[in-house]
Amino acid sequence: MWKDVARLCLLLSFANAVAAAAPDDKPPPIRSFDIPTLERLGQQMYAQDQEAWKATDLLFAKHTQAELAQQHQHGWIVVTTDGHDVVRFINDGANGPEASYDVTFAPNAAPVLSEAPSRALTPAEISQYKARQLALRNVTKPCSDRYNTIALKDPEGTGWLVWAIAATTDPNVVLMGGHYRFTISPDGNNLIRQDAMSLTCRKFSLRDLPADAKFPAYNMNQIVAPTPVEIHVFENMTSKVMLYVFTYDDTTWKVADGRITTVPQDASGMDGASARIASGQAEQCRMVLAMQVGGSEKYTVGPETKVILPTEHDDKYVPPNLPKDARPVAIACTRFGIVPAPNDYKLATAGLHLMIKDIGDGHTLRLAQLDRDTGKFEFKLLQGDPLPADLAARVDARLRAFDKATQTGQ
């Protein structure tokens, strides 16, 4: 009997793999950096962006937009002079771009607006200005009619990294999509690489957050990179909203206070709940049903279902509405990780077999089965290479947690 069920679960898991896989139009990965570099870039982007808008507010307080338009003002650059940053506003001069006004940010002092002491730009300033303008010209799929630029020296080369940031005048709206990162030559003339930081123009409104939310957070999937990117750090620091970023290797990342960390599914509080929600939304499951047909029991495919989300709060797993005389036998799930989820034990205690097929990015294709026999939970690998030591340790720890939860009645 069980061989028939296992065979049907195997077929279902392959079918689910098609539905659960990442989008077919998944782009090639963007240029990657390690986590410390991503954190540092995001923090530097935030600092520069804050200086740019403070400088712009100071400029507009002293000069009308009509006056600035008459001077052909367009854009700015940020330079470091004598240990402090200066935002230099640029206009069209007789011989090309030149500086018109400077806003100086000295330590422990209010920013100061002044006319540029020298209108001529240095070669490094000209290259930064050209790099920013080149980036703006190469936003191929805009998500806003307003874009700001942030320019930093490339941490792995001699050129520039320039971000074109989709912007909005609504302080309660956060644009999480439509941003670009450009790798540009040292002279600012040549575009070496263009990286779209997302596939969609996703955004969220701070108005949608509960009024009493102590730790506002936003969950999202990441497709263009195997980790969060510097844009997530920048948006976290700008909006003061924590980000939970799910990647297709079944990892949930937390971006908070300008830092990037991983979050296990069994973490306490909001962290663990966000990780389980992310994995639960990504999984694809189908039921296997036993039905009486012509005096004998036959096995058939049941409705689509979920496991991780329905078991989050309920004490036990309750199957969805089933056909008359149908008895649930097993659930076959395709997930982006092979380690059982923290509440999967609720299926086994209900007498259901759980089949898990792992199709996570960079993972070895495996099929496993979770059961409870003789009072103990068992995890059997049915297909694929043996688990490496780290995965085996995680599975063993999860099974021990299952045993403990059922023994204590939790």
C-alpha positions as CSV (number, residue, x, y, z in Angstrom):
1,M,0.0,0.0,0.0
2,W,2.7,2.5,1.0
3,K,4.6,1.9,-2.2
4,D,1.6,3.1,-4.2
5,V,1.3,6.2,-2.0
6,A,5.0,6.9,-2.2
7,R,5.0,6.5,-6.0
8,L,2.1,9.0,-6.3
9,C,3.8,11.4,-3.9
10,L,6.9,11.3,-6.0
11,L,4.9,12.2,-9.2
12,L,3.2,15.0,-7.3
13,S,6.5,16.4,-6.1
14,F,7.8,16.6,-9.6
15,A,4.6,18.3,-10.7
16,N,4.8,20.7,-7.8
17,A,8.3,21.6,-8.7
18,V,7.1,23.3,-11.9
19,A,4.6,25.4,-10.0
20,A,6.9,26.3,-7.1
21,A,10.0,27.1,-9.2
22,A,11.2,30.7,-9.4
23,P,9.8,32.7,-12.4
24,D,10.8,31.5,-15.8
25,D,12.0,35.0,-16.7
26,K,14.4,35.0,-13.8
27,P,17.3,37.3,-14.9
28,P,20.9,36.4,-14.6
29,P,22.3,37.4,-11.2
30,I,23.5,40.9,-10.7
31,R,27.0,41.8,-9.7
32,S,27.6,40.4,-6.3
33,F,29.3,41.7,-3.2
34,D,29.9,40.1,0.2
35,I,27.6,41.0,3.1
36,P,30.0,43.5,4.8
37,T,30.4,45.4,1.5
38,L,26.7,45.4,0.9
39,E,26.1,46.9,4.4
40,R,28.8,49.5,3.9
41,L,27.5,50.5,0.5
42,G,23.9,50.8,1.7
43,Q,25.0,52.9,4.7
44,Q,27.1,55.2,2.5
45,M,24.3,55.5,0.1
46,Y,22.0,56.6,2.9
47,A,24.5,59.1,4.2
48,Q,24.9,60.7,0.8
49,D,21.2,60.7,0.1
50,Q,20.5,62.5,3.4
51,E,23.1,65.1,2.6
52,A,21.7,65.6,-0.9
53,W,18.1,66.3,0.3
54,K,19.3,68.5,3.2
55,A,21.4,70.5,0.8
56,T,18.5,70.7,-1.7
57,D,16.2,72.0,1.0
58,L,18.8,74.6,2.0
59,L,19.2,75.7,-1.6
60,F,15.5,76.0,-2.2
61,A,15.1,78.0,1.0
62,K,17.5,80.7,-0.4
63,H,16.7,80.6,-4.1
64,T,13.5,80.1,-6.0
65,Q,13.0,77.3,-8.5
66,A,12.5,79.9,-11.2
67,E,15.9,81.5,-10.4
68,L,17.6,78.1,-10.4
69,A,16.0,77.1,-13.7
70,Q,17.2,80.3,-15.2
71,Q,20.7,79.4,-14.1
72,H,20.3,76.0,-15.8
73,Q,20.8,74.1,-12.6
74,H,20.7,70.3,-13.0
75,G,22.0,67.8,-10.6
76,W,24.8,67.7,-8.0
77,I,27.9,65.8,-7.0
78,V,29.2,64.9,-3.6
79,V,32.9,65.4,-2.8
80,T,35.0,65.2,0.3
81,T,37.2,68.2,1.2
82,D,39.4,68.6,4.3
83,G,37.6,65.6,5.9
84,H,34.0,66.8,5.4
85,D,31.5,66.3,2.6
86,V,30.4,69.0,0.2
87,V,27.3,68.8,-2.0
88,R,28.1,70.8,-5.2
89,F,25.2,71.9,-7.3
90,I,25.9,71.9,-11.0
91,N,24.8,74.2,-13.8
92,D,25.5,74.7,-17.5
93,G,28.4,77.1,-18.0
94,A,29.9,78.6,-21.1
95,N,32.5,75.8,-21.2
96,G,30.3,72.9,-19.9
97,P,29.2,71.9,-16.4
98,E,30.4,74.0,-13.6
99,A,29.7,74.4,-9.8
100,S,27.3,77.1,-8.8
101,Y,26.6,76.5,-5.1
102,D,28.2,74.4,-2.4
103,V,26.6,73.0,0.8
104,T,29.3,72.1,3.3
105,F,28.7,69.4,6.0
106,A,31.3,70.0,8.8
107,P,31.3,67.7,11.8
108,N,29.0,68.8,14.7
109,A,27.8,71.8,12.7
110,A,24.8,72.8,10.7
111,P,25.3,72.6,6.9
112,V,26.3,75.9,5.3
113,L,25.2,77.1,1.8
114,S,27.6,79.3,-0.1
115,E,28.4,80.2,-3.7
116,A,31.0,77.9,-5.1
117,P,34.5,79.5,-4.5
118,S,35.6,78.1,-7.9
119,R,33.1,77.3,-10.6
120,A,35.6,75.1,-12.4
121,L,35.3,71.4,-11.7
122,T,38.3,69.1,-11.1
123,P,38.8,66.1,-13.4
124,A,37.5,63.8,-10.6
125,E,34.4,66.0,-10.2
126,I,33.7,66.0,-13.9
127,S,34.0,62.2,-14.1
128,Q,31.5,61.8,-11.2
129,Y,29.1,64.3,-12.8
130,K,29.3,62.4,-16.2
131,A,28.8,59.1,-14.4
132,R,25.6,60.3,-12.8
133,Q,24.2,61.7,-16.0
134,L,25.2,58.4,-17.9
135,A,23.3,56.4,-15.3
136,L,20.1,58.5,-15.6
137,R,20.2,58.1,-19.4
138,N,20.3,54.3,-19.0
139,V,17.2,53.7,-16.8
140,T,15.4,51.4,-19.3
141,K,12.2,50.6,-17.4
142,P,11.4,53.5,-15.1
143,C,9.1,53.0,-12.1
144,S,8.8,56.7,-11.5
145,D,9.1,60.0,-13.3
146,R,11.6,61.1,-10.7
147,Y,15.0,59.5,-10.2
148,N,17.9,60.5,-7.9
149,T,21.4,59.4,-8.2
150,I,24.0,58.3,-5.7
151,A,27.6,57.9,-6.7
152,L,30.4,56.1,-4.8
153,K,33.8,54.8,-5.8
154,D,33.7,51.2,-6.9
155,P,35.0,49.2,-3.9
156,E,36.6,46.6,-6.3
157,G,38.0,48.9,-8.9
158,T,38.9,52.4,-9.9
159,G,35.6,53.4,-11.5
160,W,32.2,54.4,-10.2
161,L,29.2,52.7,-8.8
162,V,26.1,54.9,-9.5
163,W,22.6,54.1,-8.4
164,A,19.5,55.5,-10.1
165,I,17.0,55.5,-7.3
166,A,13.3,55.7,-8.1
167,A,11.9,58.6,-6.0
168,T,8.5,59.9,-4.9
169,T,7.3,63.1,-3.4
170,D,5.0,61.2,-1.0
171,P,6.8,60.7,2.3
172,N,4.5,57.8,3.2
173,V,5.3,55.7,0.1
174,V,8.4,53.6,-0.2
175,L,9.5,52.5,-3.7
176,M,11.2,49.1,-3.4
177,G,11.4,48.5,-7.1
178,G,12.7,50.3,-10.1
179,H,16.2,51.0,-8.8
180,Y,19.3,50.4,-10.9
181,R,23.0,50.0,-10.2
182,F,25.6,51.0,-12.8
183,T,29.3,50.1,-13.0
184,I,30.9,53.0,-14.9
185,S,34.5,53.7,-16.0
186,P,36.8,56.0,-14.0
187,D,36.3,58.9,-16.5
188,G,32.5,58.6,-16.3
189,N,32.2,58.1,-20.1
190,N,31.6,54.3,-20.4
191,L,28.9,52.1,-19.0
192,I,30.5,48.8,-18.0
193,R,27.5,47.1,-16.5
194,Q,23.9,47.7,-15.8
195,D,22.1,45.9,-13.0
196,A,18.4,46.1,-12.4
197,M,17.9,45.7,-8.7
198,S,14.4,44.2,-9.0
199,L,12.0,42.9,-11.7
200,T,9.0,44.9,-10.7
201,C,7.9,48.3,-9.6
202,R,7.0,47.1,-6.1
203,K,6.2,49.7,-3.4
204,F,4.4,49.9,-0.1
205,S,2.7,52.6,1.8
206,L,3.5,53.4,5.4
207,R,-0.2,54.3,5.8
208,D,-1.0,50.6,5.5
209,L,1.0,49.7,8.6
210,P,-1.0,49.4,11.9
211,A,-0.9,52.6,13.9
212,D,0.4,50.8,16.9
213,A,3.1,48.9,15.1
214,K,6.2,49.0,17.3
215,F,8.5,47.3,14.7
216,P,7.1,47.9,11.3
217,A,8.3,45.3,8.8
218,Y,7.8,44.3,5.2
219,N,8.3,40.9,3.6
220,M,9.6,40.5,0.1
221,N,11.2,37.9,-2.2
222,Q,14.6,38.4,-3.8
223,I,15.1,37.1,-7.3
224,V,18.0,39.0,-8.8
225,A,20.6,38.0,-6.2
226,P,21.2,35.2,-3.7
227,T,21.2,37.7,-0.8
228,P,19.7,41.0,0.0
229,V,21.5,43.9,-1.7
230,E,22.6,47.4,-0.7
231,I,19.3,48.8,-1.9
232,H,17.6,46.9,1.0
233,V,20.0,48.5,3.5
234,F,19.4,51.9,2.0
235,E,15.6,51.5,2.1
236,N,15.7,50.1,5.6
237,M,17.6,53.1,6.9
238,T,15.5,55.6,4.9
239,S,12.1,54.3,5.8
240,K,12.9,52.9,9.3
241,V,11.0,49.7,8.3
242,M,12.6,46.3,8.8
243,L,12.8,44.2,5.7
244,Y,12.5,40.4,5.6
245,V,14.0,39.2,2.3
246,F,13.3,35.6,1.2
247,T,15.8,34.1,-1.3
248,Y,15.2,30.9,-3.3
249,D,17.6,28.8,-1.3
250,D,15.0,28.9,1.5
251,T,16.8,31.6,3.5
252,T,15.1,34.5,5.1
253,W,17.2,37.5,5.7
254,K,16.5,40.4,8.1
255,V,17.6,43.9,7.2
256,A,17.4,46.2,10.2
257,D,19.4,49.1,11.5
258,G,21.5,49.0,8.4
259,R,22.6,45.4,9.0
260,I,21.9,42.1,7.2
261,T,21.5,38.9,9.1
262,T,19.8,35.5,8.5
263,V,16.7,34.4,10.4
264,P,16.0,30.7,11.1
265,Q,12.4,29.5,11.0
266,D,12.4,28.5,14.6
267,A,13.5,32.0,15.8
268,S,11.3,33.6,18.4
269,G,8.8,36.4,17.8
270,M,8.4,38.3,14.5
271,D,11.7,37.0,13.1
272,G,10.7,33.3,13.1
273,A,7.1,34.1,12.1
274,S,8.4,36.1,9.1
275,A,10.7,33.3,8.1
276,R,7.9,30.7,8.3
277,I,5.5,32.9,6.4
278,A,8.1,33.4,3.6
279,S,8.7,29.6,3.2
280,G,5.0,28.9,3.6
281,Q,4.1,31.2,0.8
282,A,6.7,29.6,-1.5
283,E,5.8,26.0,-0.9
284,Q,3.5,24.1,-3.3
285,C,1.6,21.0,-1.9
286,R,-1.0,18.5,-3.0
287,M,-2.8,15.9,-1.0
288,V,-3.0,12.2,-1.6
289,L,-6.4,10.7,-0.8
290,A,-7.6,7.1,-0.3
291,M,-11.0,6.5,-1.7
292,Q,-13.3,3.4,-2.0
293,V,-13.7,2.4,-5.6
294,G,-15.5,-0.8,-6.5
295,G,-15.0,-2.3,-3.1
296,S,-11.3,-1.6,-2.9
297,E,-9.2,1.4,-1.7
298,K,-7.6,3.5,-4.4
299,Y,-5.2,6.4,-4.2
300,T,-5.7,9.6,-6.0
301,V,-4.6,13.2,-6.1
302,G,-6.4,15.6,-3.8
303,P,-6.7,19.3,-3.7
304,E,-3.8,21.8,-3.5
305,T,-3.0,22.8,0.0
306,K,-0.4,24.4,2.2
307,V,1.4,23.0,5.3
308,I,3.5,25.7,6.9
309,L,0.9,28.5,7.0
310,P,-2.1,26.4,8.3
311,T,0.1,24.9,11.0
312,E,1.4,28.2,12.3
313,H,-1.3,28.8,14.8
314,D,-3.6,25.8,14.9
315,D,-2.8,23.0,17.4
316,K,-3.1,20.4,14.7
317,Y,-3.3,20.2,10.9
318,V,-6.9,20.3,9.6
319,P,-7.3,19.1,6.0
320,P,-9.2,21.3,3.6
321,N,-12.7,20.3,2.4
322,L,-12.4,16.8,0.9
323,P,-14.6,14.8,-1.4
324,K,-17.1,12.5,0.3
325,D,-15.6,9.2,1.5
326,A,-12.1,10.5,0.9
327,R,-9.4,9.9,3.5
328,P,-6.2,12.0,3.5
329,V,-3.1,9.8,3.5
330,A,-0.2,12.0,2.6
331,I,0.8,15.5,1.5
332,A,3.5,16.0,-1.2
333,C,5.3,19.4,-1.0
334,T,7.8,21.1,-3.1
335,R,9.9,23.6,-1.1
336,F,13.2,25.4,-1.5
337,G,14.8,23.5,1.4
338,I,14.8,19.9,2.6
339,V,14.8,20.5,6.4
340,P,11.3,20.1,7.9
341,A,9.6,23.2,9.0
342,P,9.1,23.8,12.7
343,N,5.4,22.8,12.7
344,D,5.6,19.9,10.3
345,Y,5.2,17.5,13.2
346,K,1.5,18.4,13.3
347,L,1.0,16.4,10.1
348,A,2.8,13.3,11.4
349,T,0.8,13.4,14.7
350,A,-2.3,13.5,12.6
351,G,-1.3,10.3,10.8
352,L,-0.2,11.9,7.5
353,H,2.9,11.2,5.6
354,L,4.8,14.3,4.5
355,M,6.9,14.2,1.4
356,I,9.4,17.1,0.8
357,K,11.1,17.8,-2.5
358,D,13.9,20.3,-2.4
359,I,14.4,22.5,-5.5
360,G,16.2,25.4,-3.8
361,D,18.7,27.4,-5.7
362,G,22.1,25.8,-5.5
363,H,20.7,22.7,-3.7
364,T,21.1,19.1,-4.6
365,L,17.7,17.7,-5.8
366,R,16.4,15.5,-3.0
367,L,13.2,13.9,-1.9
368,A,12.5,13.0,1.8
369,Q,9.7,11.6,3.9
370,L,8.7,12.6,7.4
371,D,6.7,10.2,9.6
372,R,6.2,9.2,13.2
373,D,6.7,5.6,14.0
374,T,6.7,4.0,17.4
375,G,6.4,7.4,19.0
376,K,9.5,8.8,17.3
377,F,9.8,11.1,14.3
378,E,11.7,9.7,11.4
379,F,13.2,11.5,8.4
380,K,14.0,9.3,5.4
381,L,15.9,10.4,2.4
382,L,14.2,8.7,-0.6
383,Q,16.0,10.3,-3.5
384,G,19.3,12.3,-3.9
385,D,22.7,12.3,-2.4
386,P,23.1,11.9,1.4
387,L,22.8,15.0,3.5
388,P,26.0,16.9,4.2
389,A,26.9,17.2,7.9
390,D,25.4,20.7,8.4
391,L,22.1,19.7,6.9
392,A,22.0,16.4,8.8
393,A,22.6,18.2,12.0
394,R,19.8,20.7,11.3
395,V,17.4,17.8,10.5
396,D,18.4,15.9,13.7
397,A,17.8,19.1,15.8
398,R,14.4,19.6,14.2
399,L,13.4,15.9,14.9
400,R,14.5,16.3,18.5
401,A,12.3,19.5,18.7
402,F,9.4,17.5,17.3
403,D,9.8,14.8,19.9
404,K,10.0,17.4,22.7
405,A,6.9,19.3,21.4
406,T,4.7,16.1,21.3
407,Q,6.0,14.8,24.7
408,T,5.2,18.1,26.4
409,G,1.9,18.6,24.5
410,Q,3.0,21.8,23.0
